[in-house]
């Protein structure tokens, strides 16, 4: 299969103190340490005095909070710099420290599961994707993930400690309880993912929906316009969405927010019945283009096969009608579409935006209001890890066992994930 292009990621933006206006409204509405860490993520390496201007905190507060982040190994000091032409007092910038810690992620899809490791700047270090063996029994899938994780860490962590494991999947997820409430395609109901994997690995475990996880990843590392109000639409084997207002994710009292698979798109058809991955494979077969799987269909489209390309363009137009509905319902600043055609194939994003222009009553600039995912090509690897990393950036001073370990313990000597022998046997099989 043709390798997808490397996605363009938002890079830290260097700033000078003279360029910073007084912070009438800080870019990230977060107090204290969280605000400092996010400012360093956006602009590092950056001087503490500049962080103070960016966040609206006092220089003394920033100095104290930076010291706590330095002690935890979340930021590091960079070489001294001076002002233009050597003027001014030298300062020691701070930056995100990617040399000491990683997070792990697991994404549970309908046909496969993906493990990944991610550094503190949101860069994927390694991934391991494998199909489910037979019917996706919850215990077997979770034990397989726990069994694969130590080997992935051993091969790729390079002495860095893994702080936590994030788990993402589709449909209804209760992040507070760490439970998959309902996933119809998997046949899972009330699966206690956090408790099972925490016991199996010895790591803190966070669980959330993949749509909310990817929306958080956009806020941290991707599309900056998602920090206010945004909708993220995920189109895969599952079709669902996430909604953010004032930078905060909406969960819903029954954990059902984002359940949009049944949205009507004309006649008796629903969104998921026409644009999901199984629907695409079915439609291809009806046109005489028999493929064994959705990835095989995408490969045909990337190779330029006309029928495959037209199926993806049709999908983009139908998704565009759904995006128009979401824009009219929520009037967000931006809609992020997570769908491989819009990120990889010619004309698909343009077709989608054209459909938005035709059907939306409130959107007057689809090119600004509708964007493709920042993580095309690494969506599943990003989703699970973003759950864990989002928790770290939301509360960097919360108890994190690997950070709070005794000072004389090193990443190489600290205990790794606990895995029982049965988990390893399941994984080898």
C-alpha positions in Angstrom: 0.0 0.0 0.0 1.3 3.4 -0.9 2.5 5.2 2.3 0.4 8.2 3.2 2.2 11.5 3.3 3.6 12.6 6.7 0.9 14.8 8.2 1.8 18.5 8.8 1.9 19.1 12.5 1.6 22.4 14.3 5.1 23.4 15.5 5.9 25.5 18.5 5.8 29.2 17.6 8.8 31.2 18.9 7.8 34.5 20.3 9.6 37.6 21.6 8.4 39.5 24.7 8.0 42.7 22.7 5.6 40.9 20.4 3.2 39.9 23.1 0.2 42.1 23.8 -1.2 42.2 27.4 -3.2 39.0 27.9 -6.8 40.2 27.8 -7.8 36.6 27.1 -5.1 33.9 27.5 -4.9 31.5 24.6 -5.4 28.6 27.0 -7.9 29.2 29.8 -6.1 27.2 32.5 -4.8 28.2 35.9 -1.3 27.8 37.3 0.9 24.9 36.3 -1.4 23.7 33.5 -1.2 27.2 31.9 2.6 27.3 32.2 3.0 23.8 30.7 0.7 24.5 27.8 2.5 27.8 27.1 5.8 26.0 27.0 4.2 23.4 24.7 3.1 26.1 22.3 6.2 28.3 22.2 9.2 26.4 23.7 12.0 26.9 24.0 10.7 30.1 25.7 11.9 32.3 28.5 10.0 32.3 31.8 9.4 36.0 31.5 7.8 35.4 28.2 5.6 32.6 29.7 4.5 35.2 32.3 3.4 37.6 29.6 1.6 34.8 27.7 -0.3 33.5 30.7 -0.9 36.6 32.7 0.8 35.1 35.7 3.3 37.0 37.7 7.0 36.3 37.0 7.4 34.9 40.5 4.5 32.5 40.0 5.9 31.3 36.7 9.4 30.8 38.3 7.9 28.7 41.1 5.6 26.6 38.9 8.4 26.1 36.4 10.6 24.7 39.2 7.9 22.1 40.0 7.6 21.1 36.4 11.4 20.9 36.1 11.5 18.7 39.2 9.0 16.3 37.6 10.9 16.0 34.4 8.1 17.6 32.3 10.2 20.5 31.1 13.9 21.1 30.8 16.2 24.1 30.5 17.8 25.0 27.2 21.1 26.8 26.6 21.2 30.5 27.6 20.3 33.1 25.0 20.6 36.8 24.8 18.5 39.5 23.2 19.0 40.9 19.7 22.7 41.8 19.0 23.7 40.5 22.3 21.7 43.1 24.2 19.9 42.4 27.5 20.5 40.0 30.3 20.9 36.3 29.2 18.0 34.1 30.0 17.6 30.3 30.2 14.6 29.2 28.1 12.5 26.2 29.1 11.1 23.5 26.7 9.1 20.3 26.9 11.3 17.5 28.1 10.9 14.5 25.7 13.9 12.5 27.0 12.5 11.1 30.3 8.8 10.1 29.9 6.4 8.6 27.4 2.7 7.6 27.5 1.2 4.5 26.0 -2.0 4.3 24.1 -4.4 1.6 23.0 -7.2 2.0 20.4 -9.8 -0.8 20.2 -11.4 -0.8 16.8 -14.0 -3.2 15.4 -11.5 -5.4 13.6 -8.2 -4.7 15.3 -6.4 -3.1 18.2 -3.5 -0.6 18.1 -0.8 0.0 20.7 1.4 3.0 20.6 4.0 5.0 22.5 3.9 8.8 22.4 6.4 11.4 23.7 5.3 14.5 25.6 5.1 16.6 22.4 2.5 14.2 20.9 4.9 12.5 18.5 4.3 8.8 17.9 7.4 6.8 18.9 6.2 3.3 18.0 3.0 1.5 17.1 1.8 -2.1 16.9 -1.5 -3.0 15.2 -3.0 -6.5 15.2 -6.3 -8.0 14.1 -8.7 -9.5 16.7 -8.5 -13.2 17.0 -12.0 -14.4 16.3 -14.9 -12.8 18.1 -13.5 -9.8 20.0 -14.0 -11.1 23.6 -13.3 -8.2 26.0 -11.0 -10.2 28.3 -9.0 -11.7 25.5 -8.6 -8.3 23.8 -7.5 -6.5 27.0 -5.2 -9.3 28.0 -3.6 -9.2 24.6 -3.0 -5.5 24.9 -1.4 -5.9 28.3 0.8 -8.7 27.0 2.0 -6.7 24.0 2.8 -3.6 25.9 6.1 -4.7 27.6 7.6 -5.8 24.3 6.7 -2.5 22.7 8.3 -0.6 25.6 11.4 -2.8 25.6 12.0 -2.2 21.9 11.3 1.5 21.7 11.2 3.3 25.1 15.0 3.7 25.2 15.2 4.2 28.9 12.2 6.5 29.2 9.5 5.7 31.7 5.9 5.2 30.6 3.7 7.3 32.8 0.2 6.0 31.9 -1.9 4.0 29.5 -4.7 5.7 27.6 -7.4 3.6 25.9 -9.8 4.9 23.2 -12.7 3.3 21.4 -15.9 4.3 19.7 -19.5 4.8 20.9 -20.4 5.3 24.5 -17.6 5.5 27.0 -17.7 6.7 30.7 -14.2 8.3 31.3 -14.8 8.9 35.0 -15.5 5.2 35.6 -13.1 3.9 33.0 -15.9 1.8 31.4 -16.9 1.1 27.8 -20.7 1.6 28.4 -21.8 0.3 25.0 -20.1 -0.6 21.7 -22.7 -2.3 19.5 -20.3 -3.5 16.7 -18.0 -5.2 19.3 -20.9 -6.5 21.3 -19.4 -4.9 24.4 -21.5 -3.5 27.3 -20.3 -2.2 30.6 -16.7 -3.4 30.2 -14.4 -2.2 33.1 -11.4 -1.4 30.9 -9.6 0.7 33.4 -9.7 -1.7 36.3 -8.7 -4.7 34.1 -5.7 -3.0 32.5 -4.5 -1.2 35.6 -4.4 -4.6 37.4 -2.7 -6.2 34.4 -0.1 -3.5 33.7 0.5 -1.7 37.0 0.0 1.6 35.1 -2.5 4.4 35.7 -5.2 3.9 33.0 -7.5 6.5 31.5 -10.3 5.6 29.1 -12.3 7.8 26.7 -14.0 7.8 23.3 -11.8 8.1 20.3 -13.6 11.2 19.1 -13.0 13.1 22.3 -9.4 11.9 22.4 -8.7 13.2 18.9 -10.5 16.5 19.7 -8.1 16.9 22.7 -5.1 16.0 20.5 -6.1 18.7 18.1 -6.3 21.2 21.0 -2.8 20.2 22.2 -0.9 19.5 19.0 -3.0 20.1 16.0 -5.5 22.7 14.8 -5.3 25.7 17.1 -8.8 26.9 16.2 -10.2 23.9 18.0 -9.3 25.5 21.4 -12.6 27.5 21.5 -15.6 25.8 20.1 -15.2 22.8 17.8 -16.8 19.7 16.5 -14.8 16.6 15.5 -16.4 14.1 13.2 -14.9 10.6 13.2 -15.7 8.5 10.1 -14.4 4.9 10.2 -16.0 1.5 11.0 -17.8 3.6 13.6 -19.2 7.1 12.9 -19.4 9.5 15.9 -18.4 12.9 17.0 -17.1 15.1 19.9 -18.2 18.6 20.8 -16.1 21.3 22.7 -17.3 24.6 24.1 -14.9 27.2 25.6 -12.2 24.5 25.3 -14.0 22.0 27.4 -15.3 18.6 26.2 -19.1 18.0 26.5 -19.7 14.5 28.0 -23.4 14.2 28.5 -25.1 12.6 31.5 -25.6 9.2 29.8 -22.2 9.2 28.0 -24.1 9.4 24.6 -22.9 12.7 23.3 -21.6 12.4 19.8 -23.8 9.5 18.8 -24.6 10.7 15.3 -24.5 7.5 13.3 -28.3 7.7 12.8 -28.2 11.2 11.3 -30.5 11.2 8.2 -28.7 12.1 4.9 -31.6 11.6 2.4 -34.5 9.1 2.1 -34.3 6.4 4.7 -30.5 6.3 4.7 -28.5 7.1 7.8 -25.0 8.5 7.9 -23.3 5.3 9.2 -25.2 3.0 6.7 -23.8 5.0 3.8 -20.3 6.1 4.8 -18.9 3.6 7.4 -16.0 1.4 6.3 -18.3 -1.8 6.0 -20.7 0.3 3.9 -17.9 1.4 1.6 -16.8 -2.3 1.1 -20.4 -3.3 0.4 -20.8 -0.4 -2.1 -17.6 -1.4 -3.9 -18.8 -5.0 -4.3 -22.1 -3.7 -5.7 -20.1 -1.9 -8.4 -18.0 -5.0 -9.2 -15.0 -3.8 -7.3 -14.5 -6.7 -4.8 -12.0 -6.0 -2.1 -11.3 -7.9 1.1 -11.3 -4.9 3.4 -11.6 -1.2 3.7 -7.7 -0.7 3.7 -7.6 -2.6 0.4 -10.3 -0.2 -1.0 -8.3 2.8 0.2 -5.2 1.3 -1.4 -7.0 1.0 -4.7 -8.1 4.7 -4.5 -4.5 5.8 -3.7 -3.4 3.9 -6.8 -5.9 5.9 -8.9 -8.6 3.2 -9.5 -11.5 5.3 -10.9 -14.4 3.4 -9.1 -12.6 3.5 -5.8 -11.9 7.2 -6.1 -15.5 7.9 -6.9 -16.7 6.0 -3.9 -14.5 8.2 -1.7 -15.7 11.3 -3.4 -19.3 10.2 -2.9 -18.4 9.6 0.8 -17.0 13.1 1.1 -20.2 14.6 -0.3 -22.4 12.7 2.1 -20.1 13.5 5.0 -20.3 17.2 3.9 -24.1 17.1 4.3 -23.7 15.8 7.8 -21.1 18.5 8.6 -23.5 21.1 7.4 -26.1 19.8 9.9 -23.5 19.9 12.7 -22.4 23.4 11.7 -26.0 24.6 11.8 -26.8 22.9 15.1 -23.7 24.1 17.0 -22.2 27.0 15.0 -18.6 26.0 16.1 -15.5 27.8 15.1 -14.3 24.8 13.2 -15.3 21.2 12.3 -12.4 18.7 12.1 -13.2 15.7 9.8 -11.3 12.5 10.6 -11.7 10.5 7.4 -8.8 9.2 5.3 -10.1 10.4 1.9 -10.2 14.1 3.0 -6.6 13.9 4.1 -5.1 11.6 1.4 -7.1 11.7 -1.8 -7.4 14.5 -4.4 -10.7 16.4 -4.6 -12.3 14.8 -1.5 -11.8 17.7 0.9 -13.0 20.1 -1.9 -16.1 18.0 -2.5 -16.9 17.9 1.2 -16.6 21.7 1.5 -18.8 22.2 -1.6 -21.5 20.1 0.0 -21.2 22.1 3.2 -21.6 25.3 1.2 -24.7 23.9 -0.5 -26.5 22.7 2.6 -25.4 24.8 5.6 -27.4 27.9 6.5 -24.8 29.5 8.8 -21.4 28.6 7.3 -20.2 31.3 4.9 -16.6 30.1 4.6 -16.2 26.3 4.4 -12.5 26.5 3.7 -11.9 28.1 7.2 -14.7 26.2 9.0 -14.0 22.7 7.8 -10.5 21.1 8.0 -9.1 17.6 7.8 -7.5 15.9 10.8 -4.0 16.9 11.8 -3.2 13.2 12.3 -4.2 11.6 9.0 -2.1 8.4 8.7 -1.7 8.1 12.5 -5.2 8.5 13.8 -5.6 5.3 15.7 -2.1 5.5 17.2 -2.8 9.0 18.3 -6.2 8.4 19.8 -5.3 6.1 22.7 -2.1 7.9 23.7 -3.9 11.3 23.5 -6.2 10.1 26.3 -3.3 9.7 28.7 -1.4 12.7 27.5 -4.5 14.9 27.7 -4.8 13.9 31.4 -1.2 14.9 32.0 -1.5 18.3 30.4 -4.8 18.9 32.2 -3.3 18.3 35.6 0.5 18.0 35.5 0.9 18.1 39.3 -1.6 15.3 39.9 -0.1 12.0 41.4 1.7 10.2 38.6 3.4 7.1 40.1 6.4 7.1 37.8 7.1 10.8 38.3 6.6 10.6 42.1 8.9 7.5 42.4 11.9 7.9 44.8 14.7 10.0 43.4 17.2 7.2 43.3 15.1 5.0 41.0 15.9 5.3 37.3 13.7 4.5 34.3 15.7 1.3 33.7 15.4 0.1 37.3 11.7 1.1 37.9 9.2 -1.8 37.7 7.6 -2.2 34.3 4.1 -3.2 33.6 3.0 -6.4 35.3 1.8 -9.1 32.9 0.6 -12.5 33.9 1.6 -15.6 32.0 -1.8 -16.2 30.5 -1.8 -12.7 28.9 1.5 -13.5 27.1 0.2 -16.9 26.0 -2.9 -15.2 24.4 -0.7 -12.6 22.7 1.7 -15.2 21.2 -1.2 -17.2 19.9 
